[in-house]
Amino acid sequence: MTIEELIIEALTAKERFWFVEEMKVIERTDSTVTLHFIIAPKLFIQFFFSQRSKRFSLALVGNSGRLYGRDRERGVWHRHPFGHSEQHELTPEGMSPQPILQFLAEVEEILLVNSLI
């Protein structure tokens, strides 16, 4: 995946999910990008991707910090479960070829089940 492909997926995902108010490119370099999907004033999703190292971090962030997340580091995926975001659960199944769409579907369920919005 390239930064450009990631941004295209993000723009598509923004239109598909009712809870995303706005997308912001927080930082972009030749090899990295950080995006925020704003859900509410103190609730957002952050995506960080490094094209060089292939590191990918996806996080639902609230007042107290990360609420839920998934990360790929050194080619291995792990999850930070909702309610226990300090934990690391290995996820050998990884993520789908469209990780932003998959992550937003997971976040949608978390938001609804936990009445976060």
Secondary structure as the mmCIF struct_conf table of DSSP 4:
data_model
#
loop_
_struct_conf.conf_type_id
_struct_conf.id
_struct_conf.beg_label_comp_id
_struct_conf.beg_label_asym_id
_struct_conf.beg_label_seq_id
_struct_conf.end_label_comp_id
_struct_conf.end_label_asym_id
_struct_conf.end_label_seq_id
HELX_RH_AL_P HELX_RH_AL_P1 ILE A 3 ARG A 16
TURN_TY1_P TURN_TY1_P1 TRP A 18 PHE A 19
STRN STRN1 GLU A 22 ARG A 28
BEND BEND1 ASP A 30 SER A 31
STRN STRN2 THR A 32 ALA A 40
TURN_TY1_P TURN_TY1_P2 PRO A 41 LYS A 42
STRN STRN3 LEU A 43 SER A 50
TURN_TY1_P TURN_TY1_P3 GLN A 51 SER A 53
STRN STRN4 PHE A 56 GLY A 62
TURN_TY1_P TURN_TY1_P4 ASN A 63 SER A 64
STRN STRN5 GLY A 65 GLU A 73
TURN_TY1_P TURN_TY1_P5 ARG A 74 GLY A 75
STRN STRN6 VAL A 76 HIS A 80
TURN_TY1_P TURN_TY1_P6 PHE A 82 GLY A 83
TURN_TY1_P TURN_TY1_P7 SER A 85 GLU A 86
STRN STRN7 GLU A 89 LEU A 90
TURN_TY1_P TURN_TY1_P8 PRO A 92 GLU A 93
BEND BEND2 PRO A 97 GLN A 98
HELX_RH_AL_P HELX_RH_AL_P2 PRO A 99 VAL A 113
TURN_TY1_P TURN_TY1_P9 ASN A 114 SER A 115
#
